[in-house]
Structure formats: C-alpha cells, structure tokens
Amino acid sequence: MTHFSDGVRAGRNFANNGTASEPGVFMSSINVYDVVPAVLDADGICVQQTLAAAGNALLNGALASGGTVVLDVPRNVIIDAAGAATAVLTVTGTDVYGIPMSEAITLNGTTAVSGKKAFKTITSVAASAAATDFFVGTGDVFGLPIRANTRGYVLTAWDGAFVTTGTFTAAVTTSPATTTTGDVRGTYLVPSASDGTKRLTLWVFVFDDDTQVGIYGVAQA
C-alpha cells in the first residue's frame, strides 16, 4: 500500500471568486470495508470434544482443512462447553495481514464465552487443563481493517441501512498487546446475527497516517 504521510490532494482548488489555484482538494484518509459475513458456526473450528489433560484440541470443525481454519472474514471465536470445564483455551493464528496472534479465553463452565480478537486464520487451540465436552466456533464480532480509537471514526451500515446500534470496541492501547487484551485495530459487533446475506459496510477514518501504529495498531501478542 502506497503511503502518503501528508495526505493526497486531487484536481484544482477553486477560490470563492471562481478562479483556479493549486494544490487541489484534500482527499480525506478513509478506508471502506465491505463484506457479507458467513452464517455463524457454533462448532466450525472444533467439534465437541474432551481433553483429559492439558493439550491441543483437534481442529476438526467444518471450517478446518489440513490442520488450519481459514475464516471468511476476520472475526472473533466463541468457546462453549457442555461439561463443567473451566480451563483456559489459547487460540493461536494470524490476523488479516498474516501477522501471528493469540488469545487466551477462559471457559466458565456454564455459558459460551466470546473472544475479543478478530482472527483470519487459526492454527491451534490449546487447553491449559482438562476440559470436558467443549467446542469452538465463530462469532459476530468483526475486526476493523485499520485502527480506530473512537466510535466517531467509524460509520456503519448493516443489512442495507446505516445504523448507530451494534457495539464498537476501540483498538487496545496496551503495547505490545497481550493474550488477554482486545483487538489491536478495534472491532464491531453487528446488531443482528450474520446469515450469509446481510452486508456489513464500515467507513473507517484513519486515526494517524504518519505511523504504523496509528494505522495498524500496536504489535500483536
């Protein structure tokens, strides 16, 4: 991606009296993200399984192939357990730019637990201890393509209409990120469940186009 630290201007800039002058009209730094997320898959990463002790889970869901899961778009994972498991599951993979990342998610033994980070690929799910009848699937928290520190920097449309609902979560500022902090660029939870037909469009204004951290966030865990 070509980087212009001072922004880009296009065409001539017309004065109030109609005369043309240079250097042209400033083009705002903005990224348009447009996707149609696939329907949620509760066990698409790991089908229900049990580990008698700490170790790696089988990536055997419908989204797995050859020991790797490639998600349709960068999104969070959801971990649930039919049994009373309270182990920490560490999900490892990469973000949309291919940068390694990981997240530690603790089962609570009663309800599903949603991850906070947006994965594009998943290469392993490791349990810290025994875990009974747990399964891993996809969530409806979607990763932003560039860093956003405030809701005011993100305009959202969902299922054919502009919306102010849904949940925006700002990029984490802990540097570097850890396995328990949130997403380094920020995320957006859509107002209703994705179903393979609803379109998500995000207009994300660049927070700081002079630094790598300003555009892509702090270093991944």
C-alpha positions as CSV (number, residue, x, y, z in Angstrom):
1,M,0.0,0.0,0.0
2,T,1.4,3.4,-1.0
3,H,1.8,5.7,2.0
4,F,1.5,9.5,1.8
5,S,2.4,11.0,5.2
6,D,1.0,14.4,4.3
7,G,-2.2,13.2,2.6
8,V,-3.3,13.4,-1.0
9,R,-4.9,16.2,-3.0
10,A,-6.6,15.9,-6.3
11,G,-7.5,18.4,-9.0
12,R,-7.6,22.1,-8.7
13,N,-8.8,24.1,-5.7
14,F,-11.3,26.8,-6.8
15,A,-11.3,30.0,-4.9
16,N,-14.6,31.8,-4.0
17,N,-14.3,34.1,-7.0
18,G,-14.2,31.1,-9.4
19,T,-10.5,31.3,-10.2
20,A,-8.5,28.1,-10.0
21,S,-5.4,27.7,-7.8
22,E,-3.2,25.0,-6.6
23,P,-2.6,22.5,-4.9
24,G,-6.1,20.9,-5.3
25,V,-8.7,19.5,-3.0
26,F,-7.6,17.4,0.0
27,M,-8.7,13.8,0.0
28,S,-9.5,12.5,3.5
29,S,-7.8,9.3,4.7
30,I,-10.6,6.8,4.8
31,N,-10.9,3.0,4.4
32,V,-14.1,1.3,3.1
33,Y,-14.6,-2.2,4.4
34,D,-17.4,-4.1,2.7
35,V,-18.2,-7.8,3.4
36,V,-21.1,-10.3,3.6
37,P,-20.2,-12.4,6.7
38,A,-21.0,-16.1,6.6
39,V,-23.6,-17.5,9.0
40,L,-22.4,-18.3,12.5
41,D,-21.0,-21.8,13.0
42,A,-21.0,-22.8,16.7
43,D,-18.6,-25.7,16.2
44,G,-17.0,-24.8,12.9
45,I,-13.5,-24.7,14.4
46,C,-13.6,-27.6,17.0
47,V,-16.4,-30.1,17.1
48,Q,-17.4,-31.0,20.7
49,Q,-14.5,-33.0,22.3
50,T,-12.9,-33.7,25.7
51,L,-9.3,-33.4,26.8
52,A,-8.3,-35.5,29.8
53,A,-5.4,-33.2,30.5
54,A,-3.7,-30.0,29.1
55,G,-3.0,-30.3,25.4
56,N,-4.1,-29.3,21.9
57,A,-7.6,-29.7,20.7
58,L,-8.5,-31.2,17.3
59,L,-9.3,-28.6,14.7
60,N,-12.0,-30.8,13.2
61,G,-14.9,-28.5,12.5
62,A,-16.4,-27.8,9.1
63,L,-14.2,-24.8,8.7
64,A,-11.0,-26.7,9.2
65,S,-8.8,-28.1,6.5
66,G,-5.4,-29.7,6.8
67,G,-5.0,-28.6,10.4
68,T,-5.8,-25.0,9.8
69,V,-9.0,-22.9,9.9
70,V,-9.4,-20.0,7.4
71,L,-12.3,-17.8,8.3
72,D,-14.3,-15.9,5.7
73,V,-13.6,-12.6,7.3
74,P,-11.6,-11.5,10.4
75,R,-13.9,-12.3,13.3
76,N,-13.9,-13.5,16.9
77,V,-14.3,-17.0,18.2
78,I,-16.8,-18.3,20.7
79,I,-15.9,-21.2,23.1
80,D,-18.5,-23.2,24.9
81,A,-18.6,-26.4,27.0
82,A,-21.4,-28.8,27.6
83,G,-19.5,-30.1,30.6
84,A,-18.2,-28.1,33.6
85,A,-14.9,-27.1,32.1
86,T,-13.0,-24.1,33.4
87,A,-9.7,-24.4,31.5
88,V,-8.0,-21.6,29.7
89,L,-8.0,-22.2,25.9
90,T,-5.4,-20.3,24.0
91,V,-6.3,-19.7,20.4
92,T,-3.4,-19.1,18.0
93,G,-3.4,-18.0,14.4
94,T,-3.0,-14.9,12.3
95,D,-4.8,-11.6,11.7
96,V,-5.9,-10.4,8.3
97,Y,-2.4,-9.2,7.4
98,G,-0.9,-12.6,8.2
99,I,0.7,-11.4,11.5
100,P,0.8,-14.1,14.2
101,M,-1.6,-13.5,17.1
102,S,-3.1,-15.4,20.1
103,E,-5.8,-15.1,22.6
104,A,-6.4,-16.8,26.0
105,I,-10.1,-17.4,26.7
106,T,-11.3,-18.9,30.0
107,L,-14.2,-21.3,30.0
108,N,-16.7,-20.6,32.8
109,G,-18.4,-23.9,32.9
110,T,-21.9,-22.6,32.3
111,T,-22.2,-20.3,29.3
112,A,-20.5,-19.5,26.0
113,V,-17.5,-17.1,26.2
114,S,-16.8,-14.7,23.3
115,G,-13.3,-13.9,22.3
116,K,-12.3,-10.2,21.8
117,K,-9.9,-10.5,18.9
118,A,-10.5,-10.9,15.1
119,F,-8.8,-13.9,13.7
120,K,-8.4,-14.6,10.0
121,T,-6.7,-18.0,10.4
122,I,-6.5,-20.4,13.4
123,T,-3.7,-22.9,13.6
124,S,-4.2,-24.3,17.2
125,V,-6.4,-24.3,20.2
126,A,-4.5,-25.4,23.4
127,A,-6.1,-26.1,26.7
128,S,-4.3,-25.4,30.0
129,A,-6.0,-28.2,31.8
130,A,-8.6,-30.9,31.3
131,A,-11.8,-29.8,29.5
132,T,-15.0,-31.7,29.1
133,D,-17.3,-31.5,26.0
134,F,-16.1,-28.2,24.8
135,F,-16.5,-26.8,21.2
136,V,-15.2,-23.7,19.4
137,G,-17.0,-21.7,16.7
138,T,-17.3,-18.3,15.1
139,G,-18.7,-15.1,16.5
140,D,-20.2,-11.9,15.1
141,V,-17.5,-9.5,16.3
142,F,-15.7,-8.3,13.2
143,G,-12.2,-6.8,13.0
144,L,-11.6,-3.4,11.6
145,P,-9.0,-3.1,8.7
146,I,-7.3,-0.1,10.3
147,R,-7.0,1.2,13.8
148,A,-9.9,3.2,15.3
149,N,-9.8,4.8,18.7
150,T,-13.3,6.1,18.9
151,R,-16.8,5.3,17.5
152,G,-16.7,8.7,15.9
153,Y,-14.1,7.4,13.4
154,V,-16.4,4.6,12.2
155,L,-19.5,4.9,10.1
156,T,-21.5,1.7,9.9
157,A,-24.2,0.1,7.6
158,W,-25.7,-3.3,8.2
159,D,-28.2,-5.2,6.1
160,G,-28.8,-2.3,3.7
161,A,-29.2,0.5,6.2
162,F,-27.0,2.9,8.1
163,V,-27.0,2.0,11.8
164,T,-25.9,3.5,15.1
165,T,-26.6,0.3,17.0
166,G,-24.2,-2.6,17.3
167,T,-21.2,-2.5,19.6
168,F,-18.0,-0.7,18.7
169,T,-14.9,-1.6,20.7
170,A,-11.9,0.7,20.3
171,A,-8.4,-0.5,19.5
172,V,-6.4,-1.6,22.5
173,T,-3.5,0.7,23.5
174,T,-1.5,-1.7,25.6
175,S,1.8,-2.1,23.8
176,P,2.5,-4.7,22.9
177,A,-0.8,-6.4,23.1
178,T,-1.2,-9.5,25.3
179,T,-3.2,-12.7,25.0
180,T,-6.0,-11.2,27.2
181,T,-6.2,-7.7,25.7
182,G,-8.6,-6.8,22.9
183,D,-8.1,-6.3,19.2
184,V,-5.3,-4.1,18.1
185,R,-7.3,-2.3,15.5
186,G,-10.8,-2.4,17.1
187,T,-13.9,-4.4,16.4
188,Y,-17.6,-4.0,15.7
189,L,-20.4,-6.4,16.9
190,V,-23.2,-6.3,14.4
191,P,-26.8,-5.6,15.6
192,S,-28.2,-8.9,14.5
193,A,-26.8,-12.4,13.7
194,S,-24.9,-12.7,10.4
195,D,-26.6,-15.2,8.0
196,G,-24.6,-15.1,4.8
197,T,-26.8,-12.5,3.1
198,K,-26.6,-9.4,5.4
199,R,-23.9,-6.9,4.2
200,L,-21.6,-5.1,6.6
201,T,-20.0,-1.8,5.3
202,L,-17.6,0.2,7.5
203,W,-16.2,3.6,6.7
204,V,-13.1,3.9,8.9
205,F,-11.3,7.2,9.1
206,V,-7.5,6.9,9.7
207,F,-6.6,7.9,13.2
208,D,-2.9,8.6,12.5
209,D,-1.5,8.1,9.0
210,D,2.1,9.1,10.0
211,T,2.9,5.9,11.9
212,Q,2.5,2.2,11.6
213,V,0.9,2.0,15.0
214,G,-1.5,4.8,14.0
215,I,-2.7,2.8,11.0
216,Y,-2.5,-0.8,12.0
217,G,-2.4,-0.7,15.8
218,V,0.1,-1.9,18.4
219,A,2.1,-5.1,18.0
220,Q,0.1,-8.3,18.2
221,A,0.5,-10.7,21.1
